[in-house]
């Protein structure tokens, strides 16, 4: 890995995309000129194409979710960097259906700008385009933060649900309204005991003591607003779960879908222990843990940490979640 970064990430990301496309050639193709990944066999009933994207280093987000039941196109940028607006524009042309294309955008300034420029260019071509902004990060839910909450792990669940909804033939505005409702019903918290390795230096992006924890860390390695003493797993998960449930309205708390997500350097053994703690806490509160995903779905290179996402679920959402999906990282 170090040798790639020594040559520069301009080499690593294109090489990785070629390798990914070759490994999953039955599911997707790579546009080598504009560096986007296109699903081979999307559902024929779709009237709207779905496109998402963001910085590399979060694999399998977003490339791993291109395929039947999820995204038509993913646009990966360089490591922790937004895709270029030309990437998004060209990818949108490839993804667009009879009623246009829906952009699923994580709430970061660079992403918002580049997706916005692409949308303006699409408008000049009379191609309908709308946006769903994912802003699930509870740690940045503050009036003092002008940009608003960041978009993090909840993006995976929203892409899955919107993919299933698009497969039923919903129109562009219907999908945008549904996606906006999903984003409002979804919150995430992430913690880390060690930073990721910086691509530019080969060293940890920041240092923590053996008894310290970043509570509310970002997926690009953003420091939390506070570093807290490290505690045992049970109290930590209880603290996170209580905060997430408090952020959702009481009406949204009867049934949830949970994502227990590794940020790159946490073992599956540890993630399932987190899930066990989460499940017990929800049981104690009389909240149905209706569906779960446990594993690495939105990483931050090799950060040693995990996130918990809760999304309020009703019968429609559960039906869409259960709908068939076939991508490199998600399939049932």
C-alpha positions as a Markdown table, in Angstrom:
| # | Residue | x | y | z |
|---|---|---|---|---|
| 1 | Unk | 0.0 | 0.0 | 0.0 |
| 2 | Unk | 2.8 | 2.4 | 0.9 |
| 3 | Unk | 4.4 | 2.0 | -2.5 |
| 4 | Unk | 1.2 | 3.1 | -4.2 |
| 5 | Unk | 0.8 | 6.2 | -2.1 |
| 6 | Unk | 4.5 | 7.0 | -2.7 |
| 7 | Unk | 3.7 | 7.1 | -6.4 |
| 8 | Unk | 0.6 | 9.1 | -5.6 |
| 9 | Unk | -3.1 | 8.2 | -5.3 |
| 10 | Unk | -3.6 | 9.2 | -8.9 |
| 11 | Unk | -2.2 | 5.7 | -9.6 |
| 12 | Unk | -3.9 | 3.8 | -6.8 |
| 13 | Unk | -7.6 | 4.8 | -7.5 |
| 14 | Unk | -7.6 | 4.1 | -11.3 |
| 15 | Unk | -5.8 | 0.8 | -10.7 |
| 16 | Unk | -8.3 | -0.2 | -8.0 |
| 17 | Unk | -11.2 | 0.7 | -10.2 |
| 18 | Unk | -9.9 | -1.4 | -13.0 |
| 19 | Unk | -9.4 | -4.3 | -10.6 |
| 20 | Unk | -12.8 | -3.9 | -9.1 |
| 21 | Unk | -14.5 | -3.8 | -12.5 |
| 22 | Unk | -12.7 | -6.9 | -13.6 |
| 23 | Unk | -13.5 | -8.8 | -10.4 |
| 24 | Unk | -17.2 | -8.0 | -10.8 |
| 25 | Unk | -17.5 | -7.9 | -14.6 |
| 26 | Unk | -20.8 | -9.8 | -14.4 |
| 27 | Unk | -22.4 | -6.9 | -12.5 |
| 28 | Unk | -20.9 | -3.7 | -13.8 |
| 29 | Unk | -18.6 | -2.0 | -16.3 |
| 30 | Unk | -16.0 | 0.8 | -15.9 |
| 31 | Unk | -16.0 | 3.9 | -18.1 |
| 32 | Unk | -12.2 | 4.4 | -18.3 |
| 33 | Unk | -12.4 | 7.9 | -19.7 |
| 34 | Unk | -14.7 | 9.4 | -17.1 |
| 35 | Unk | -14.0 | 6.9 | -14.2 |
| 36 | Unk | -17.5 | 5.9 | -13.3 |
| 37 | Unk | -19.0 | 2.4 | -12.8 |
| 38 | Unk | -22.2 | 1.4 | -14.6 |
| 39 | Unk | -24.6 | -1.4 | -13.7 |
| 40 | Unk | -24.9 | -4.0 | -16.4 |
| 41 | Unk | -28.5 | -5.2 | -15.7 |
| 42 | Unk | -30.6 | -2.7 | -13.9 |
| 43 | Unk | -34.3 | -3.3 | -13.4 |
| 44 | Unk | -36.2 | -2.6 | -16.7 |
| 45 | Unk | -39.1 | -1.0 | -14.7 |
| 46 | Unk | -37.0 | 1.9 | -13.6 |
| 47 | Unk | -38.0 | 5.3 | -14.9 |
| 48 | Unk | -35.3 | 7.1 | -12.9 |
| 49 | Unk | -31.6 | 6.3 | -12.8 |
| 50 | Unk | -29.8 | 6.4 | -9.4 |
| 51 | Unk | -26.3 | 7.8 | -9.1 |
| 52 | Unk | -24.1 | 8.3 | -6.0 |
| 53 | Unk | -20.5 | 8.9 | -5.4 |
| 54 | Unk | -17.8 | 10.3 | -3.1 |
| 55 | Unk | -14.2 | 10.0 | -2.2 |
| 56 | Unk | -12.4 | 6.7 | -2.4 |
| 57 | Unk | -11.1 | 5.1 | 0.8 |
| 58 | Unk | -14.7 | 4.2 | 2.0 |
| 59 | Unk | -15.0 | 0.9 | 0.2 |
| 60 | Unk | -17.3 | -0.8 | -0.5 |
| 61 | Unk | -19.1 | 2.6 | -0.6 |
| 62 | Unk | -20.1 | 3.5 | -3.4 |
| 63 | Unk | -18.8 | 1.1 | -6.0 |
| 64 | Unk | -19.8 | -2.0 | -4.1 |
| 65 | Unk | -23.5 | -0.9 | -4.4 |
| 66 | Unk | -23.7 | -0.7 | -8.2 |
| 67 | Unk | -26.1 | -3.3 | -9.6 |
| 68 | Unk | -29.6 | -4.7 | -9.6 |
| 69 | Unk | -31.6 | -3.3 | -6.8 |
| 70 | Unk | -29.3 | -0.4 | -5.9 |
| 71 | Unk | -27.3 | 2.1 | -7.9 |
| 72 | Unk | -27.1 | 2.5 | -11.7 |
| 73 | Unk | -23.8 | 4.5 | -11.5 |
| 74 | Unk | -21.2 | 5.2 | -8.9 |
| 75 | Unk | -18.6 | 8.0 | -9.3 |
| 76 | Unk | -15.5 | 7.5 | -7.1 |
| 77 | Unk | -13.3 | 10.5 | -6.5 |
| 78 | Unk | -9.7 | 10.4 | -5.3 |
| 79 | Unk | -9.1 | 9.3 | -1.7 |
| 80 | Unk | -11.4 | 11.3 | 0.6 |
| 81 | Unk | -12.1 | 13.8 | -2.3 |
| 82 | Unk | -15.3 | 14.5 | -4.1 |
| 83 | Unk | -15.7 | 13.2 | -7.7 |
| 84 | Unk | -15.2 | 15.8 | -10.3 |
| 85 | Unk | -18.4 | 17.4 | -11.7 |
| 86 | Unk | -17.6 | 16.1 | -15.2 |
| 87 | Unk | -17.5 | 12.5 | -13.7 |
| 88 | Unk | -20.9 | 13.1 | -12.2 |
| 89 | Unk | -22.3 | 14.7 | -15.4 |
| 90 | Unk | -21.1 | 11.9 | -17.7 |
| 91 | Unk | -22.2 | 9.3 | -15.2 |
| 92 | Unk | -25.6 | 10.9 | -15.0 |
| 93 | Unk | -26.0 | 10.8 | -18.8 |
| 94 | Unk | -25.3 | 7.1 | -18.6 |
| 95 | Unk | -27.7 | 6.5 | -15.7 |
| 96 | Unk | -30.6 | 8.7 | -16.8 |
| 97 | Unk | -33.9 | 7.0 | -17.7 |
| 98 | Unk | -37.1 | 8.4 | -19.2 |
| 99 | Unk | -37.8 | 10.5 | -16.1 |
| 100 | Unk | -34.2 | 11.5 | -15.4 |
| 101 | Unk | -31.7 | 10.8 | -12.7 |
| 102 | Unk | -31.6 | 11.0 | -8.9 |
| 103 | Unk | -28.4 | 12.0 | -7.2 |
| 104 | Unk | -27.8 | 10.6 | -3.7 |
| 105 | Unk | -25.3 | 13.0 | -2.1 |
| 106 | Unk | -23.5 | 12.9 | 1.2 |
| 107 | Unk | -23.5 | 16.3 | 2.9 |
| 108 | Unk | -20.0 | 17.5 | 2.3 |
| 109 | Unk | -19.2 | 20.8 | 0.7 |
| 110 | Unk | -17.2 | 19.4 | -2.2 |
| 111 | Unk | -19.8 | 16.8 | -3.0 |
| 112 | Unk | -22.6 | 19.4 | -2.9 |
| 113 | Unk | -20.7 | 21.7 | -5.2 |
| 114 | Unk | -19.7 | 19.1 | -7.8 |
| 115 | Unk | -23.0 | 17.4 | -7.9 |
| 116 | Unk | -24.7 | 20.8 | -8.2 |
| 117 | Unk | -22.6 | 21.8 | -11.2 |
| 118 | Unk | -23.4 | 18.5 | -12.8 |
| 119 | Unk | -27.1 | 19.0 | -12.2 |
| 120 | Unk | -26.9 | 22.5 | -13.8 |
| 121 | Unk | -25.3 | 21.0 | -16.9 |
| 122 | Unk | -28.0 | 18.3 | -17.1 |
| 123 | Unk | -30.7 | 21.0 | -16.9 |
| 124 | Unk | -29.1 | 22.6 | -20.0 |
| 125 | Unk | -29.6 | 19.2 | -21.7 |
| 126 | Unk | -33.3 | 19.1 | -20.5 |
| 127 | Unk | -32.5 | 16.0 | -18.4 |
| 128 | Unk | -34.5 | 16.0 | -15.2 |
| 129 | Unk | -32.3 | 15.7 | -12.1 |
| 130 | Unk | -33.1 | 15.8 | -8.4 |
| 131 | Unk | -31.1 | 15.3 | -5.2 |
| 132 | Unk | -31.4 | 13.5 | -1.9 |
| 133 | Unk | -29.0 | 14.8 | 0.6 |
| 134 | Unk | -27.9 | 12.3 | 3.3 |
| 135 | Unk | -27.0 | 14.0 | 6.6 |
| 136 | Unk | -27.2 | 11.3 | 9.2 |
| 137 | Unk | -24.1 | 12.1 | 11.3 |
| 138 | Unk | -25.4 | 12.9 | 14.8 |
| 139 | Unk | -22.0 | 14.1 | 16.0 |
| 140 | Unk | -22.3 | 17.2 | 13.7 |
| 141 | Unk | -25.9 | 18.0 | 14.6 |
| 142 | Unk | -25.2 | 21.5 | 15.9 |
| 143 | Unk | -26.3 | 25.0 | 15.0 |
| 144 | Unk | -22.7 | 26.0 | 15.3 |
| 145 | Unk | -21.8 | 23.9 | 12.2 |
| 146 | Unk | -22.9 | 25.9 | 9.2 |
| 147 | Unk | -22.7 | 23.0 | 6.7 |
| 148 | Unk | -25.0 | 20.8 | 8.8 |
| 149 | Unk | -24.8 | 17.2 | 9.6 |
| 150 | Unk | -22.3 | 15.1 | 7.6 |
| 151 | Unk | -23.4 | 12.2 | 5.5 |
| 152 | Unk | -22.0 | 8.9 | 6.7 |
| 153 | Unk | -23.0 | 5.2 | 7.0 |
| 154 | Unk | -26.7 | 5.7 | 6.7 |
| 155 | Unk | -26.0 | 6.3 | 3.0 |
| 156 | Unk | -25.9 | 2.5 | 2.5 |
| 157 | Unk | -29.4 | 1.9 | 3.8 |
| 158 | Unk | -30.8 | 4.9 | 1.9 |
| 159 | Unk | -29.3 | 3.7 | -1.4 |
| 160 | Unk | -30.7 | 0.2 | -0.8 |
| 161 | Unk | -34.2 | 1.5 | -0.1 |
| 162 | Unk | -34.2 | 4.0 | -2.9 |
| 163 | Unk | -33.0 | 1.3 | -5.3 |
| 164 | Unk | -35.9 | -1.0 | -4.4 |
| 165 | Unk | -38.3 | 1.9 | -4.7 |
| 166 | Unk | -36.9 | 2.9 | -8.1 |
| 167 | Unk | -37.4 | -0.7 | -9.2 |
| 168 | Unk | -41.2 | -0.3 | -8.7 |
| 169 | Unk | -41.3 | 2.5 | -11.3 |
| 170 | Unk | -41.6 | 5.5 | -9.0 |
| 171 | Unk | -41.1 | 8.9 | -10.6 |
| 172 | Unk | -38.3 | 11.4 | -9.9 |
| 173 | Unk | -40.2 | 13.6 | -7.4 |
| 174 | Unk | -41.7 | 10.6 | -5.6 |
| 175 | Unk | -38.2 | 9.1 | -5.1 |
| 176 | Unk | -36.8 | 12.4 | -4.0 |
| 177 | Unk | -39.6 | 12.9 | -1.4 |
| 178 | Unk | -39.1 | 9.3 | -0.2 |
| 179 | Unk | -35.3 | 9.7 | 0.1 |
| 180 | Unk | -35.7 | 12.9 | 2.0 |
| 181 | Unk | -38.0 | 11.2 | 4.4 |
| 182 | Unk | -35.6 | 8.4 | 4.9 |
| 183 | Unk | -32.7 | 10.8 | 5.5 |
| 184 | Unk | -34.8 | 12.5 | 8.2 |
| 185 | Unk | -35.4 | 9.1 | 9.9 |
| 186 | Unk | -31.8 | 8.0 | 10.0 |
| 187 | Unk | -28.9 | 8.8 | 12.4 |
| 188 | Unk | -25.4 | 7.6 | 12.8 |
| 189 | Unk | -22.6 | 7.8 | 15.4 |
| 190 | Unk | -19.0 | 6.8 | 15.0 |
| 191 | Unk | -16.2 | 6.2 | 17.4 |
| 192 | Unk | -12.5 | 5.4 | 16.9 |
| 193 | Unk | -9.6 | 4.4 | 19.1 |
| 194 | Unk | -7.0 | 5.0 | 16.4 |
| 195 | Unk | -6.9 | 7.2 | 13.3 |
| 196 | Unk | -6.5 | 6.0 | 9.7 |
| 197 | Unk | -3.1 | 6.1 | 8.0 |
| 198 | Unk | -2.7 | 9.3 | 6.1 |
| 199 | Unk | -2.3 | 8.7 | 2.4 |
| 200 | Unk | 0.2 | 11.5 | 2.0 |
| 201 | Unk | 2.5 | 10.7 | 5.0 |
| 202 | Unk | 2.1 | 7.0 | 5.7 |
| 203 | Unk | 1.6 | 7.8 | 9.3 |
| 204 | Unk | -1.5 | 8.0 | 11.5 |
| 205 | Unk | -3.5 | 11.1 | 10.8 |
| 206 | Unk | -3.5 | 11.9 | 14.5 |
| 207 | Unk | -2.5 | 10.2 | 17.7 |
| 208 | Unk | -4.6 | 9.0 | 20.6 |
| 209 | Unk | -3.4 | 7.8 | 23.9 |
| 210 | Unk | -4.1 | 4.1 | 25.0 |
| 211 | Unk | -7.0 | 5.3 | 27.2 |
| 212 | Unk | -8.5 | 7.8 | 24.8 |
| 213 | Unk | -11.4 | 7.5 | 22.3 |
| 214 | Unk | -12.7 | 9.9 | 19.6 |
| 215 | Unk | -16.4 | 10.0 | 20.2 |
| 216 | Unk | -18.2 | 11.4 | 17.1 |
| 217 | Unk | -15.4 | 10.9 | 14.5 |
| 218 | Unk | -15.9 | 11.5 | 10.8 |
| 219 | Unk | -15.4 | 9.1 | 8.0 |
| 220 | Unk | -12.6 | 11.2 | 6.5 |
| 221 | Unk | -10.7 | 11.2 | 9.7 |
| 222 | Unk | -12.2 | 14.4 | 11.1 |
| 223 | Unk | -11.5 | 14.7 | 14.8 |
| 224 | Unk | -14.5 | 14.5 | 17.1 |
| 225 | Unk | -15.6 | 17.6 | 19.0 |
| 226 | Unk | -14.3 | 15.9 | 22.1 |
| 227 | Unk | -11.9 | 13.1 | 23.0 |
| 228 | Unk | -13.2 | 11.0 | 25.9 |
| 229 | Unk | -11.8 | 8.4 | 28.2 |
| 230 | Unk | -12.0 | 4.9 | 26.7 |
| 231 | Unk | -14.7 | 2.8 | 28.4 |
| 232 | Unk | -15.8 | -0.8 | 28.2 |
| 233 | Unk | -18.0 | -1.9 | 25.2 |
| 234 | Unk | -21.3 | -2.1 | 27.1 |
| 235 | Unk | -21.4 | 1.4 | 28.4 |
| 236 | Unk | -20.1 | 2.8 | 25.2 |
| 237 | Unk | -22.7 | 1.2 | 23.0 |
| 238 | Unk | -25.4 | 2.2 | 25.5 |
| 239 | Unk | -24.3 | 5.8 | 25.3 |
| 240 | Unk | -24.3 | 5.7 | 21.5 |
| 241 | Unk | -27.7 | 4.0 | 21.3 |
| 242 | Unk | -29.3 | 6.4 | 23.7 |
| 243 | Unk | -28.1 | 9.3 | 21.8 |
| 244 | Unk | -29.3 | 7.9 | 18.5 |
| 245 | Unk | -32.8 | 7.0 | 19.8 |
| 246 | Unk | -33.1 | 10.5 | 21.4 |
| 247 | Unk | -32.4 | 12.0 | 18.0 |
| 248 | Unk | -35.2 | 10.1 | 16.4 |
| 249 | Unk | -38.8 | 11.1 | 17.4 |
| 250 | Unk | -40.7 | 8.8 | 19.7 |
| 251 | Unk | -43.0 | 7.9 | 16.9 |
| 252 | Unk | -40.0 | 6.6 | 14.9 |
| 253 | Unk | -38.7 | 4.3 | 17.7 |
| 254 | Unk | -41.0 | 1.3 | 17.5 |
| 255 | Unk | -39.0 | -0.5 | 14.8 |
| 256 | Unk | -35.6 | 0.1 | 13.4 |
| 257 | Unk | -33.1 | -1.2 | 10.9 |
| 258 | Unk | -29.5 | -1.2 | 12.3 |
| 259 | Unk | -26.2 | -1.0 | 10.6 |
| 260 | Unk | -23.1 | -1.9 | 12.7 |
| 261 | Unk | -20.3 | -0.8 | 10.5 |
| 262 | Unk | -16.6 | -1.2 | 10.8 |
| 263 | Unk | -14.4 | 1.7 | 9.8 |
| 264 | Unk | -11.6 | -0.4 | 8.4 |
| 265 | Unk | -9.6 | -2.1 | 11.2 |
| 266 | Unk | -12.1 | -3.6 | 13.5 |
| 267 | Unk | -12.6 | -7.4 | 13.4 |
| 268 | Unk | -16.0 | -9.1 | 12.6 |
| 269 | Unk | -15.7 | -10.7 | 16.0 |
| 270 | Unk | -15.8 | -7.2 | 17.7 |
| 271 | Unk | -18.5 | -5.9 | 15.4 |
| 272 | Unk | -20.8 | -8.8 | 16.3 |
| 273 | Unk | -20.1 | -8.0 | 20.0 |
| 274 | Unk | -21.3 | -4.5 | 19.3 |
| 275 | Unk | -24.4 | -5.8 | 17.7 |
| 276 | Unk | -25.2 | -8.1 | 20.7 |
| 277 | Unk | -25.0 | -5.1 | 23.0 |
| 278 | Unk | -27.1 | -3.0 | 20.7 |
| 279 | Unk | -29.8 | -5.7 | 20.3 |
| 280 | Unk | -30.0 | -6.1 | 24.1 |
| 281 | Unk | -30.4 | -2.4 | 24.6 |
| 282 | Unk | -33.2 | -2.2 | 22.0 |
| 283 | Unk | -35.0 | -5.2 | 23.6 |
| 284 | Unk | -34.9 | -3.5 | 27.0 |
| 285 | Unk | -36.6 | -0.5 | 25.5 |
| 286 | Unk | -39.2 | -2.4 | 23.7 |
| 287 | Unk | -37.9 | -1.4 | 20.2 |
| 288 | Unk | -38.0 | -4.0 | 17.5 |
| 289 | Unk | -34.6 | -4.6 | 15.8 |
| 290 | Unk | -36.3 | -5.5 | 12.5 |
| 291 | Unk | -33.3 | -5.9 | 10.3 |
| 292 | Unk | -29.5 | -5.7 | 10.7 |
| 293 | Unk | -26.3 | -5.4 | 8.7 |
| 294 | Unk | -23.0 | -6.1 | 10.5 |
| 295 | Unk | -19.7 | -5.7 | 8.7 |
| 296 | Unk | -17.6 | -3.2 | 6.8 |
| 297 | Unk | -20.0 | -1.1 | 4.6 |
| 298 | Unk | -18.6 | 2.4 | 4.8 |
| 299 | Unk | -14.9 | 2.4 | 5.8 |
| 300 | Unk | -12.3 | 5.1 | 6.5 |
| 301 | Unk | -9.2 | 3.4 | 5.1 |
| 302 | Unk | -7.8 | 1.6 | 8.1 |
| 303 | Unk | -9.4 | 3.6 | 10.9 |
| 304 | Unk | -9.8 | 1.5 | 14.1 |
| 305 | Unk | -13.4 | 2.3 | 14.9 |
| 306 | Unk | -17.0 | 1.5 | 14.2 |
| 307 | Unk | -20.3 | 3.3 | 13.6 |
| 308 | Unk | -23.9 | 2.5 | 14.5 |
| 309 | Unk | -26.8 | 3.6 | 12.3 |
| 310 | Unk | -30.4 | 3.4 | 13.2 |
| 311 | Unk | -33.1 | 4.0 | 10.6 |
| 312 | Unk | -36.8 | 4.1 | 11.6 |
| 313 | Unk | -38.7 | 1.3 | 9.8 |
| 314 | Unk | -42.3 | 0.8 | 8.9 |
| 315 | Unk | -43.9 | -2.0 | 6.8 |
| 316 | Unk | -43.2 | -0.3 | 3.5 |
| 317 | Unk | -39.5 | 0.3 | 4.4 |
| 318 | Unk | -39.1 | -3.3 | 5.5 |
| 319 | Unk | -40.6 | -4.6 | 2.3 |
| 320 | Unk | -38.3 | -2.4 | 0.2 |
| 321 | Unk | -35.3 | -3.5 | 2.4 |
| 322 | Unk | -36.2 | -7.1 | 1.8 |
| 323 | Unk | -36.5 | -6.7 | -2.0 |
| 324 | Unk | -33.8 | -8.5 | -4.0 |
| 325 | Unk | -30.5 | -6.9 | -4.5 |
| 326 | Unk | -27.4 | -8.0 | -6.4 |
| 327 | Unk | -24.3 | -5.9 | -6.1 |
| 328 | Unk | -20.7 | -6.7 | -5.2 |
| 329 | Unk | -21.1 | -5.8 | -1.5 |
| 330 | Unk | -24.8 | -6.4 | -0.9 |
| 331 | Unk | -26.9 | -9.3 | -2.3 |
| 332 | Unk | -29.9 | -11.3 | -1.3 |
